[in-house]
Structures are given as C-alpha cells and as structure tokens.
Amino acid sequence: MPELEQRLIDLEIKASFTEDLVDKLDQIIIRQQRQLDALTREVLALRDLANQPEQQGPRQARDELPPHY
C-alpha cells in the first residue's frame, strides 16, 4: 500500500508542475498574440502610408542620394 500511495503523490506533483507549465505557456501565447496584432496594425499603417500620394511637394536633392552617402 505505501508504494501505491507514493505513486499517487508523485503523479499529483507531476500534475501540479504540468498545470503550472501550461499556465505559463498560455501567458506567453497571449503576449505573443498581442505582439502579432500590434505588428499587423503597424504593417497596415505603413502600407497605407506608402500608398498615399506624396503631399510634401517636390523632393529635395538630398532625398535622392544613394544609401551609401
């Protein structure tokens, strides 16, 4: 009987650790989903900005420099 009792205790401990791990992973997934949502909104905003016609007037010569300058 003591062996069965010890096995039951071990299973309860494992179940407790497993439950804690699942809770932590759930919080990580929630945080990552919020980050994905924010990044999606940012990409959409940048896409809208890129699709808008330029309203700044003529571009300056400095804007035309290649990236290595």
N, CA, C and O atoms as a Maestro MAE file, in Angstrom:
{
 s_m_m2io_version
 :::
 2.0.0
}

f_m_ct {
 s_m_title
 :::
 protein
 m_atom[276] {
  # First column is atom index #
  i_m_mmod_type
  r_m_x_coord
  r_m_y_coord
  r_m_z_coord
  i_m_residue_number
  s_m_chain_name
  s_m_pdb_residue_name
  s_m_pdb_atom_name
  i_m_atomic_number
  :::
  1 25 0.803 -1.204 0.000 1 A "MET " " N  " 7
  2 3 0.000 0.000 0.000 1 A "MET " " CA " 6
  3 2 0.852 1.277 0.000 1 A "MET " " C  " 6
  4 15 0.480 2.231 -0.683 1 A "MET " " O  " 8
  5 25 1.975 1.345 0.729 2 A "PRO " " N  " 7
  6 3 2.785 2.576 0.713 2 A "PRO " " CA " 6
  7 2 3.331 2.891 -0.676 2 A "PRO " " C  " 6
  8 15 3.483 4.060 -1.032 2 A "PRO " " O  " 8
  9 25 3.627 1.856 -1.464 3 A "GLU " " N  " 7
  10 3 4.131 2.097 -2.816 3 A "GLU " " CA " 6
  11 2 3.066 2.772 -3.672 3 A "GLU " " C  " 6
  12 15 3.374 3.686 -4.437 3 A "GLU " " O  " 8
  13 25 1.818 2.331 -3.550 4 A "LEU " " N  " 7
  14 3 0.715 2.922 -4.293 4 A "LEU " " CA " 6
  15 2 0.499 4.371 -3.855 4 A "LEU " " C  " 6
  16 15 0.227 5.242 -4.681 4 A "LEU " " O  " 8
  17 25 0.621 4.615 -2.582 5 A "GLU " " N  " 7
  18 3 0.458 5.964 -2.057 5 A "GLU " " CA " 6
  19 2 1.561 6.897 -2.581 5 A "GLU " " C  " 6
  20 15 1.292 8.045 -2.934 5 A "GLU " " O  " 8
  21 25 2.782 6.403 -2.627 6 A "GLN " " N  " 7
  22 3 3.901 7.207 -3.135 6 A "GLN " " CA " 6
  23 2 3.727 7.503 -4.627 6 A "GLN " " C  " 6
  24 15 4.024 8.607 -5.083 6 A "GLN " " O  " 8
  25 25 3.252 6.528 -5.372 7 A "ARG " " N  " 7
  26 3 3.000 6.734 -6.799 7 A "ARG " " CA " 6
  27 2 1.929 7.796 -7.013 7 A "ARG " " C  " 6
  28 15 2.034 8.625 -7.917 7 A "ARG " " O  " 8
  29 25 0.901 7.762 -6.175 8 A "LEU " " N  " 7
  30 3 -0.165 8.752 -6.267 8 A "LEU " " CA " 6
  31 2 0.375 10.154 -5.962 8 A "LEU " " C  " 6
  32 15 0.030 11.117 -6.647 8 A "LEU " " O  " 8
  33 25 1.211 10.264 -4.945 9 A "ILE " " N  " 7
  34 3 1.826 11.552 -4.594 9 A "ILE " " CA " 6
  35 2 2.694 12.053 -5.745 9 A "ILE " " C  " 6
  36 15 2.645 13.233 -6.090 9 A "ILE " " O  " 8
  37 25 3.485 11.163 -6.338 10 A "ASP " " N  " 7
  38 3 4.328 11.541 -7.465 10 A "ASP " " CA " 6
  39 2 3.496 12.037 -8.645 10 A "ASP " " C  " 6
  40 15 3.860 13.012 -9.302 10 A "ASP " " O  " 8
  41 25 2.388 11.369 -8.909 11 A "LEU " " N  " 7
  42 3 1.510 11.791 -10.001 11 A "LEU " " CA " 6
  43 2 0.882 13.157 -9.718 11 A "LEU " " C  " 6
  44 15 0.744 13.976 -10.627 11 A "LEU " " O  " 8
  45 25 0.509 13.400 -8.481 12 A "GLU " " N  " 7
  46 3 -0.062 14.693 -8.112 12 A "GLU " " CA " 6
  47 2 0.978 15.805 -8.276 12 A "GLU " " C  " 6
  48 15 0.648 16.905 -8.719 12 A "GLU " " O  " 8
  49 25 2.216 15.523 -7.923 13 A "ILE " " N  " 7
  50 3 3.289 16.510 -8.081 13 A "ILE " " CA " 6
  51 2 3.514 16.804 -9.562 13 A "ILE " " C  " 6
  52 15 3.637 17.963 -9.960 13 A "ILE " " O  " 8
  53 25 3.566 15.758 -10.370 14 A "LYS " " N  " 7
  54 3 3.746 15.950 -11.817 14 A "LYS " " CA " 6
  55 2 2.582 16.735 -12.413 14 A "LYS " " C  " 6
  56 15 2.786 17.607 -13.258 14 A "LYS " " O  " 8
  57 25 1.372 16.429 -11.979 15 A "ALA " " N  " 7
  58 3 0.196 17.142 -12.490 15 A "ALA " " CA " 6
  59 2 0.257 18.616 -12.105 15 A "ALA " " C  " 6
  60 15 -0.126 19.483 -12.891 15 A "ALA " " O  " 8
  61 25 0.732 18.895 -10.911 16 A "SER " " N  " 7
  62 3 0.849 20.276 -10.458 16 A "SER " " CA " 6
  63 2 1.865 21.043 -11.302 16 A "SER " " C  " 6
  64 15 1.598 22.164 -11.734 16 A "SER " " O  " 8
  65 25 3.025 20.442 -11.533 17 A "PHE " " N  " 7
  66 3 4.042 21.084 -12.360 17 A "PHE " " CA " 6
  67 2 3.545 21.268 -13.796 17 A "PHE " " C  " 6
  68 15 3.805 22.294 -14.424 17 A "PHE " " O  " 8
  69 25 2.841 20.284 -14.298 18 A "THR " " N  " 7
  70 3 2.306 20.367 -15.653 18 A "THR " " CA " 6
  71 2 1.289 21.497 -15.761 18 A "THR " " C  " 6
  72 15 1.303 22.247 -16.737 18 A "THR " " O  " 8
  73 25 0.425 21.626 -14.790 19 A "GLU " " N  " 7
  74 3 -0.573 22.690 -14.781 19 A "GLU " " CA " 6
  75 2 0.110 24.063 -14.738 19 A "GLU " " C  " 6
  76 15 -0.313 24.986 -15.435 19 A "GLU " " O  " 8
  77 25 1.148 24.198 -13.936 20 A "ASP " " N  " 7
  78 3 1.891 25.452 -13.850 20 A "ASP " " CA " 6
  79 2 2.546 25.780 -15.190 20 A "ASP " " C  " 6
  80 15 2.513 26.926 -15.639 20 A "ASP " " O  " 8
  81 25 3.129 24.790 -15.815 21 A "LEU " " N  " 7
  82 3 3.762 24.992 -17.108 21 A "LEU " " CA " 6
  83 2 2.749 25.412 -18.168 21 A "LEU " " C  " 6
  84 15 3.025 26.307 -18.967 21 A "LEU " " O  " 8
  85 25 1.602 24.788 -18.182 22 A "VAL " " N  " 7
  86 3 0.554 25.126 -19.149 22 A "VAL " " CA " 6
  87 2 0.101 26.572 -18.930 22 A "VAL " " C  " 6
  88 15 -0.115 27.298 -19.900 22 A "VAL " " O  " 8
  89 25 -0.045 26.997 -17.684 23 A "ASP " " N  " 7
  90 3 -0.425 28.381 -17.396 23 A "ASP " " CA " 6
  91 2 0.626 29.364 -17.909 23 A "ASP " " C  " 6
  92 15 0.278 30.395 -18.484 23 A "ASP " " O  " 8
  93 25 1.901 29.056 -17.708 24 A "LYS " " N  " 7
  94 3 2.976 29.929 -18.188 24 A "LYS " " CA " 6
  95 2 2.977 29.996 -19.708 24 A "LYS " " C  " 6
  96 15 3.122 31.076 -20.282 24 A "LYS " " O  " 8
  97 25 2.816 28.859 -20.358 25 A "LEU " " N  " 7
  98 3 2.791 28.836 -21.816 25 A "LEU " " CA " 6
  99 2 1.584 29.601 -22.364 25 A "LEU " " C  " 6
  100 15 1.676 30.260 -23.400 25 A "LEU " " O  " 8
  101 25 0.473 29.510 -21.674 26 A "ASP " " N  " 7
  102 3 -0.721 30.244 -22.078 26 A "ASP " " CA " 6
  103 2 -0.463 31.746 -22.022 26 A "ASP " " C  " 6
  104 15 -0.869 32.475 -22.927 26 A "ASP " " O  " 8
  105 25 0.203 32.216 -20.979 27 A "GLN " " N  " 7
  106 3 0.529 33.633 -20.865 27 A "GLN " " CA " 6
  107 2 1.486 34.071 -21.967 27 A "GLN " " C  " 6
  108 15 1.364 35.176 -22.496 27 A "GLN " " O  " 8
  109 25 2.423 33.221 -22.307 28 A "ILE " " N  " 7
  110 3 3.358 33.538 -23.395 28 A "ILE " " CA " 6
  111 2 2.613 33.650 -24.717 28 A "ILE " " C  " 6
  112 15 2.886 34.553 -25.508 28 A "ILE " " O  " 8
  113 25 1.688 32.754 -24.960 29 A "ILE " " N  " 7
  114 3 0.905 32.788 -26.201 29 A "ILE " " CA " 6
  115 2 0.060 34.056 -26.264 29 A "ILE " " C  " 6
  116 15 -0.045 34.682 -27.318 29 A "ILE " " O  " 8
  117 25 -0.537 34.430 -25.150 30 A "ILE " " N  " 7
  118 3 -1.335 35.662 -25.110 30 A "ILE " " CA " 6
  119 2 -0.465 36.868 -25.432 30 A "ILE " " C  " 6
  120 15 -0.865 37.724 -26.221 30 A "ILE " " O  " 8
  121 25 0.728 36.948 -24.828 31 A "ARG " " N  " 7
  122 3 1.642 38.061 -25.070 31 A "ARG " " CA " 6
  123 2 2.083 38.098 -26.536 31 A "ARG " " C  " 6
  124 15 2.126 39.166 -27.145 31 A "ARG " " O  " 8
  125 25 2.407 36.940 -27.095 32 A "GLN " " N  " 7
  126 3 2.832 36.887 -28.491 32 A "GLN " " CA " 6
  127 2 1.697 37.278 -29.439 32 A "GLN " " C  " 6
  128 15 1.941 37.926 -30.457 32 A "GLN " " O  " 8
  129 25 0.480 36.898 -29.121 33 A "GLN " " N  " 7
  130 3 -0.652 37.268 -29.968 33 A "GLN " " CA " 6
  131 2 -0.850 38.776 -29.949 33 A "GLN " " C  " 6
  132 15 -1.151 39.376 -30.981 33 A "GLN " " O  " 8
  133 25 -0.684 39.395 -28.783 34 A "ARG " " N  " 7
  134 3 -0.784 40.857 -28.704 34 A "ARG " " CA " 6
  135 2 0.305 41.515 -29.540 34 A "ARG " " C  " 6
  136 15 0.056 42.514 -30.216 34 A "ARG " " O  " 8
  137 25 1.514 40.956 -29.495 35 A "GLN " " N  " 7
  138 3 2.607 41.495 -30.300 35 A "GLN " " CA " 6
  139 2 2.306 41.347 -31.787 35 A "GLN " " C  " 6
  140 15 2.544 42.269 -32.568 35 A "GLN " " O  " 8
  141 25 1.788 40.195 -32.175 36 A "LEU " " N  " 7
  142 3 1.419 39.976 -33.581 36 A "LEU " " CA " 6
  143 2 0.346 40.955 -34.026 36 A "LEU " " C  " 6
  144 15 0.417 41.492 -35.131 36 A "LEU " " O  " 8
  145 25 -0.644 41.193 -33.178 37 A "ASP " " N  " 7
  146 3 -1.707 42.134 -33.514 37 A "ASP " " CA " 6
  147 2 -1.140 43.541 -33.695 37 A "ASP " " C  " 6
  148 15 -1.507 44.245 -34.635 37 A "ASP " " O  " 8
  149 25 -0.248 43.946 -32.794 38 A "ALA " " N  " 7
  150 3 0.360 45.273 -32.894 38 A "ALA " " CA " 6
  151 2 1.201 45.397 -34.157 38 A "ALA " " C  " 6
  152 15 1.146 46.419 -34.841 38 A "ALA " " O  " 8
  153 25 1.974 44.373 -34.468 39 A "LEU " " N  " 7
  154 3 2.794 44.398 -35.681 39 A "LEU " " CA " 6
  155 2 1.938 44.417 -36.939 39 A "LEU " " C  " 6
  156 15 2.282 45.083 -37.916 39 A "LEU " " O  " 8
  157 25 0.839 43.700 -36.920 40 A "THR " " N  " 7
  158 3 -0.074 43.697 -38.063 40 A "THR " " CA " 6
  159 2 -0.655 45.088 -38.287 40 A "THR " " C  " 6
  160 15 -0.732 45.565 -39.420 40 A "THR " " O  " 8
  161 25 -1.064 45.737 -37.190 41 A "ARG " " N  " 7
  162 3 -1.590 47.105 -37.312 41 A "ARG " " CA " 6
  163 2 -0.521 48.054 -37.863 41 A "ARG " " C  " 6
  164 15 -0.811 48.919 -38.690 41 A "ARG " " O  " 8
  165 25 0.709 47.881 -37.396 42 A "GLU " " N  " 7
  166 3 1.793 48.737 -37.854 42 A "GLU " " CA " 6
  167 2 2.084 48.526 -39.340 42 A "GLU " " C  " 6
  168 15 2.289 49.493 -40.074 42 A "GLU " " O  " 8
  169 25 2.103 47.287 -39.782 43 A "VAL " " N  " 7
  170 3 2.338 46.995 -41.205 43 A "VAL " " CA " 6
  171 2 1.215 47.590 -42.053 43 A "VAL " " C  " 6
  172 15 1.476 48.169 -43.108 43 A "VAL " " O  " 8
  173 25 -0.015 47.455 -41.605 44 A "LEU " " N  " 7
  174 3 -1.137 48.024 -42.358 44 A "LEU " " CA " 6
  175 2 -1.038 49.541 -42.427 44 A "LEU " " C  " 6
  176 15 -1.313 50.134 -43.470 44 A "LEU " " O  " 8
  177 25 -0.644 50.174 -41.320 45 A "ALA " " N  " 7
  178 3 -0.485 51.624 -41.316 45 A "ALA " " CA " 6
  179 2 0.635 52.047 -42.262 45 A "ALA " " C  " 6
  180 15 0.496 53.035 -42.984 45 A "ALA " " O  " 8
  181 25 1.743 51.309 -42.264 46 A "LEU " " N  " 7
  182 3 2.842 51.631 -43.170 46 A "LEU " " CA " 6
  183 2 2.442 51.415 -44.630 46 A "LEU " " C  " 6
  184 15 2.833 52.181 -45.511 46 A "LEU " " O  " 8
  185 25 1.670 50.377 -44.869 47 A "ARG " " N  " 7
  186 3 1.196 50.121 -46.224 47 A "ARG " " CA " 6
  187 2 0.291 51.251 -46.696 47 A "ARG " " C  " 6
  188 15 0.396 51.703 -47.836 47 A "ARG " " O  " 8
  189 25 -0.603 51.709 -45.812 48 A "ASP " " N  " 7
  190 3 -1.475 52.827 -46.166 48 A "ASP " " CA " 6
  191 2 -0.657 54.083 -46.420 48 A "ASP " " C  " 6
  192 15 -0.943 54.835 -47.352 48 A "ASP " " O  " 8
  193 25 0.355 54.310 -45.598 49 A "LEU " " N  " 7
  194 3 1.214 55.474 -45.769 49 A "LEU " " CA " 6
  195 2 1.972 55.406 -47.092 49 A "LEU " " C  " 6
  196 15 2.117 56.417 -47.779 49 A "LEU " " O  " 8
  197 25 2.450 54.232 -47.446 50 A "ALA " " N  " 7
  198 3 3.192 54.073 -48.695 50 A "ALA " " CA " 6
  199 2 2.290 54.244 -49.915 50 A "ALA " " C  " 6
  200 15 2.756 54.667 -50.973 50 A "ALA " " O  " 8
  201 25 1.018 53.925 -49.782 51 A "ASN " " N  " 7
  202 3 0.094 54.027 -50.906 51 A "ASN " " CA " 6
  203 2 -0.481 55.426 -51.080 51 A "ASN " " C  " 6
  204 15 -1.127 55.699 -52.092 51 A "ASN " " O  " 8
  205 25 -0.265 56.309 -50.128 52 A "GLN " " N  " 7
  206 3 -0.774 57.669 -50.239 52 A "GLN " " CA " 6
  207 2 0.096 58.459 -51.208 52 A "GLN " " C  " 6
  208 15 1.316 58.298 -51.234 52 A "GLN " " O  " 8
  209 25 -0.536 59.308 -51.997 53 A "PRO " " N  " 7
  210 3 0.269 60.154 -52.885 53 A "PRO " " CA " 6
  211 2 1.085 61.131 -52.046 53 A "PRO " " C  " 6
  212 15 0.659 61.565 -50.976 53 A "PRO " " O  " 8
  213 25 2.251 61.461 -52.552 54 A "GLU " " N  " 7
  214 3 3.120 62.364 -51.808 54 A "GLU " " CA " 6
  215 2 2.498 63.749 -51.785 54 A "GLU " " C  " 6
  216 15 2.128 64.300 -52.822 54 A "GLU " " O  " 8
  217 25 2.392 64.296 -50.593 55 A "GLN " " N  " 7
  218 3 1.799 65.614 -50.429 55 A "GLN " " CA " 6
  219 2 2.841 66.603 -49.919 55 A "GLN " " C  " 6
  220 15 2.489 67.709 -49.508 55 A "GLN " " O  " 8
  221 25 4.093 66.233 -49.938 56 A "GLN " " N  " 7
  222 3 5.145 67.073 -49.414 56 A "GLN " " CA " 6
  223 2 5.691 68.020 -50.468 56 A "GLN " " C  " 6
  224 15 6.520 68.871 -50.143 56 A "GLN " " O  " 8
  225 25 5.280 67.912 -51.656 57 A "GLY " " N  " 7
  226 3 5.800 68.754 -52.705 57 A "GLY " " CA " 6
  227 2 6.982 68.091 -53.377 57 A "GLY " " C  " 6
  228 15 7.188 66.886 -53.238 57 A "GLY " " O  " 8
  229 25 7.748 68.866 -54.096 58 A "PRO " " N  " 7
  230 3 8.893 68.278 -54.802 58 A "PRO " " CA " 6
  231 2 9.936 67.756 -53.829 58 A "PRO " " C  " 6
  232 15 10.117 68.300 -52.740 58 A "PRO " " O  " 8
  233 25 10.605 66.712 -54.230 59 A "ARG " " N  " 7
  234 3 11.639 66.105 -53.389 59 A "ARG " " CA " 6
  235 2 12.906 66.930 -53.485 59 A "ARG " " C  " 6
  236 15 13.186 67.550 -54.511 59 A "ARG " " O  " 8
  237 25 13.652 66.931 -52.424 60 A "GLN " " N  " 7
  238 3 14.916 67.651 -52.405 60 A "GLN " " CA " 6
  239 2 16.015 66.751 -52.966 60 A "GLN " " C  " 6
  240 15 15.881 65.528 -53.002 60 A "GLN " " O  " 8
  241 25 17.101 67.384 -53.401 61 A "ALA " " N  " 7
  242 3 18.213 66.629 -53.974 61 A "ALA " " CA " 6
  243 2 18.810 65.680 -52.945 61 A "ALA " " C  " 6
  244 15 19.271 64.595 -53.298 61 A "ALA " " O  " 8
  245 25 18.806 66.071 -51.691 62 A "ARG " " N  " 7
  246 3 19.371 65.209 -50.646 62 A "ARG " " CA " 6
  247 2 18.589 63.903 -50.519 62 A "ARG " " C  " 6
  248 15 19.160 62.863 -50.193 62 A "ARG " " O  " 8
  249 25 17.289 63.961 -50.775 63 A "ASP " " N  " 7
  250 3 16.461 62.758 -50.714 63 A "ASP " " CA " 6
  251 2 16.818 61.771 -51.817 63 A "ASP " " C  " 6
  252 15 16.506 60.585 -51.715 63 A "ASP " " O  " 8
  253 25 17.464 62.249 -52.855 64 A "GLU " " N  " 7
  254 3 17.788 61.411 -53.988 64 A "GLU " " CA " 6
  255 2 19.157 60.730 -53.864 64 A "GLU " " C  " 6
  256 15 19.524 59.939 -54.733 64 A "GLU " " O  " 8
  257 25 19.905 61.016 -52.821 65 A "LEU " " N  " 7
  258 3 21.224 60.419 -52.666 65 A "LEU " " CA " 6
  259 2 21.119 58.919 -52.461 65 A "LEU " " C  " 6
  260 15 20.200 58.450 -51.790 65 A "LEU " " O  " 8
  261 25 22.039 58.167 -53.025 66 A "PRO " " N  " 7
  262 3 22.036 56.718 -52.787 66 A "PRO " " CA " 6
  263 2 22.301 56.432 -51.305 66 A "PRO " " C  " 6
  264 15 22.853 57.282 -50.606 66 A "PRO " " O  " 8
  265 25 21.928 55.281 -50.833 67 A "PRO " " N  " 7
  266 3 22.051 54.970 -49.413 67 A "PRO " " CA " 6
  267 2 23.466 54.946 -48.885 67 A "PRO " " C  " 6
  268 15 23.660 55.072 -47.676 67 A "PRO " " O  " 8
  269 25 24.469 54.788 -49.741 68 A "HIS " " N  " 7
  270 3 25.835 54.693 -49.256 68 A "HIS " " CA " 6
  271 2 26.467 56.051 -48.973 68 A "HIS " " C  " 6
  272 15 27.606 56.100 -48.508 68 A "HIS " " O  " 8
  273 25 25.762 57.166 -49.240 69 A "TYR " " N  " 7
  274 3 26.291 58.508 -48.938 69 A "TYR " " CA " 6
  275 2 25.908 58.933 -47.569 69 A "TYR " " C  " 6
  276 15 26.263 60.032 -47.142 69 A "TYR " " O  " 8
  :::
 }
 m_bond[275] {
  # First column is bond index #
  i_m_from
  i_m_to
  i_m_order
  :::
  1 1 2 1
  2 2 3 1
  3 3 4 2
  4 3 5 1
  5 5 6 1
  6 6 7 1
  7 7 8 2
  8 7 9 1
  9 9 10 1
  10 10 11 1
  11 11 12 2
  12 11 13 1
  13 13 14 1
  14 14 15 1
  15 15 16 2
  16 15 17 1
  17 17 18 1
  18 18 19 1
  19 19 20 2
  20 19 21 1
  21 21 22 1
  22 22 23 1
  23 23 24 2
  24 23 25 1
  25 25 26 1
  26 26 27 1
  27 27 28 2
  28 27 29 1
  29 29 30 1
  30 30 31 1
  31 31 32 2
  32 31 33 1
  33 33 34 1
  34 34 35 1
  35 35 36 2
  36 35 37 1
  37 37 38 1
  38 38 39 1
  39 39 40 2
  40 39 41 1
  41 41 42 1
  42 42 43 1
  43 43 44 2
  44 43 45 1
  45 45 46 1
  46 46 47 1
  47 47 48 2
  48 47 49 1
  49 49 50 1
  50 50 51 1
  51 51 52 2
  52 51 53 1
  53 53 54 1
  54 54 55 1
  55 55 56 2
  56 55 57 1
  57 57 58 1
  58 58 59 1
  59 59 60 2
  60 59 61 1
  61 61 62 1
  62 62 63 1
  63 63 64 2
  64 63 65 1
  65 65 66 1
  66 66 67 1
  67 67 68 2
  68 67 69 1
  69 69 70 1
  70 70 71 1
  71 71 72 2
  72 71 73 1
  73 73 74 1
  74 74 75 1
  75 75 76 2
  76 75 77 1
  77 77 78 1
  78 78 79 1
  79 79 80 2
  80 79 81 1
  81 81 82 1
  82 82 83 1
  83 83 84 2
  84 83 85 1
  85 85 86 1
  86 86 87 1
  87 87 88 2
  88 87 89 1
  89 89 90 1
  90 90 91 1
  91 91 92 2
  92 91 93 1
  93 93 94 1
  94 94 95 1
  95 95 96 2
  96 95 97 1
  97 97 98 1
  98 98 99 1
  99 99 100 2
  100 99 101 1
  101 101 102 1
  102 102 103 1
  103 103 104 2
  104 103 105 1
  105 105 106 1
  106 106 107 1
  107 107 108 2
  108 107 109 1
  109 109 110 1
  110 110 111 1
  111 111 112 2
  112 111 113 1
  113 113 114 1
  114 114 115 1
  115 115 116 2
  116 115 117 1
  117 117 118 1
  118 118 119 1
  119 119 120 2
  120 119 121 1
  121 121 122 1
  122 122 123 1
  123 123 124 2
  124 123 125 1
  125 125 126 1
  126 126 127 1
  127 127 128 2
  128 127 129 1
  129 129 130 1
  130 130 131 1
  131 131 132 2
  132 131 133 1
  133 133 134 1
  134 134 135 1
  135 135 136 2
  136 135 137 1
  137 137 138 1
  138 138 139 1
  139 139 140 2
  140 139 141 1
  141 141 142 1
  142 142 143 1
  143 143 144 2
  144 143 145 1
  145 145 146 1
  146 146 147 1
  147 147 148 2
  148 147 149 1
  149 149 150 1
  150 150 151 1
  151 151 152 2
  152 151 153 1
  153 153 154 1
  154 154 155 1
  155 155 156 2
  156 155 157 1
  157 157 158 1
  158 158 159 1
  159 159 160 2
  160 159 161 1
  161 161 162 1
  162 162 163 1
  163 163 164 2
  164 163 165 1
  165 165 166 1
  166 166 167 1
  167 167 168 2
  168 167 169 1
  169 169 170 1
  170 170 171 1
  171 171 172 2
  172 171 173 1
  173 173 174 1
  174 174 175 1
  175 175 176 2
  176 175 177 1
  177 177 178 1
  178 178 179 1
  179 179 180 2
  180 179 181 1
  181 181 182 1
  182 182 183 1
  183 183 184 2
  184 183 185 1
  185 185 186 1
  186 186 187 1
  187 187 188 2
  188 187 189 1
  189 189 190 1
  190 190 191 1
  191 191 192 2
  192 191 193 1
  193 193 194 1
  194 194 195 1
  195 195 196 2
  196 195 197 1
  197 197 198 1
  198 198 199 1
  199 199 200 2
  200 199 201 1
  201 201 202 1
  202 202 203 1
  203 203 204 2
  204 203 205 1
  205 205 206 1
  206 206 207 1
  207 207 208 2
  208 207 209 1
  209 209 210 1
  210 210 211 1
  211 211 212 2
  212 211 213 1
  213 213 214 1
  214 214 215 1
  215 215 216 2
  216 215 217 1
  217 217 218 1
  218 218 219 1
  219 219 220 2
  220 219 221 1
  221 221 222 1
  222 222 223 1
  223 223 224 2
  224 223 225 1
  225 225 226 1
  226 226 227 1
  227 227 228 2
  228 227 229 1
  229 229 230 1
  230 230 231 1
  231 231 232 2
  232 231 233 1
  233 233 234 1
  234 234 235 1
  235 235 236 2
  236 235 237 1
  237 237 238 1
  238 238 239 1
  239 239 240 2
  240 239 241 1
  241 241 242 1
  242 242 243 1
  243 243 244 2
  244 243 245 1
  245 245 246 1
  246 246 247 1
  247 247 248 2
  248 247 249 1
  249 249 250 1
  250 250 251 1
  251 251 252 2
  252 251 253 1
  253 253 254 1
  254 254 255 1
  255 255 256 2
  256 255 257 1
  257 257 258 1
  258 258 259 1
  259 259 260 2
  260 259 261 1
  261 261 262 1
  262 262 263 1
  263 263 264 2
  264 263 265 1
  265 265 266 1
  266 266 267 1
  267 267 268 2
  268 267 269 1
  269 269 270 1
  270 270 271 1
  271 271 272 2
  272 271 273 1
  273 273 274 1
  274 274 275 1
  275 275 276 2
  :::
 }
}
